[in-house]
Every structure is written in structure tokens, then in C-alpha cells.
């Protein structure tokens, strides 16, 4: 399978302010949000024009007992840039609702 055929997998843990880097957070603390949900990650990806689908009942490898779900992004993107753009979008969306 070619790399471009594999989706980018995003877990809410990547954006969780309450987790450390060792626990799965991938963004800096100043870009993280408290308690992100898979639907919120999905909405941020859709708002950025990415082809995103929710894969429910999946868990982050560090917490196999928590079925928080994951988002799959189709397309030929660099994962780190997608993660940062989604984190920024989630942060601005939450800032606008508070």
C-alpha cells in the first residue's frame, strides 16, 4: 500500500491539555485544549476542508481501555502540519464560544 493511500490517524489525546507528551499529546501545551472529543477534532478537520471521517470505538495505544474514537484524514498531507492546523482551529473555535 502506497503511503498516500494510508489515512492520517488523529486521536483526541493528541490535543488534550491534561495529558503529557508521554501520554500521547502531540501539540505544545499552549495549543492544547482541555478534554477534546472526537467530534470536535472531526469538526475542526472538516472546517479546514480536509476529508475526515470518525472511526468510533477506537482507543489511543497508551489508553486501550478508553474508547474515545479517532479521526481518519484522507489525502497526501504531512501529519505534523495537519495536527498543528487542527489544534489551532480547535483553540480558536473554543475561544469564540467562551
Rosetta blueprint (number, residue, H / E / L):
1 X L
2 X L
3 X H
4 X H
5 X H
6 X L
7 X L
8 X E
9 X E
10 X E
11 X E
12 X H
13 X H
14 X H
15 X H
16 X E
17 X L
18 X L
19 X L
20 X L
21 X L
22 X L
23 X L
24 X L
25 X L
26 X L
27 X L
28 X L
29 X H
30 X H
31 X H
32 X L
33 X E
34 X L
35 X L
36 X L
37 X L
38 X H
39 X H
40 X H
41 X H
42 X H
43 X H
44 X H
45 X H
46 X H
47 X H
48 X L
49 X L
50 X L
51 X E
52 X E
53 X E
54 X E
55 X E
56 X L
57 X L
58 X L
59 X L
60 X L
61 X H
62 X H
63 X H
64 X L
65 X L
66 X L
67 X L
68 X L
69 X L
70 X E
71 X E
72 X E
73 X E
74 X E
75 X L
76 X L
77 X L
78 X L
79 X H
80 X H
81 X H
82 X H
83 X H
84 X H
85 X H
86 X H
87 X H
88 X H
89 X H
90 X H
91 X H
92 X H
93 X H
94 X H
95 X H
96 X H
97 X H
98 X L
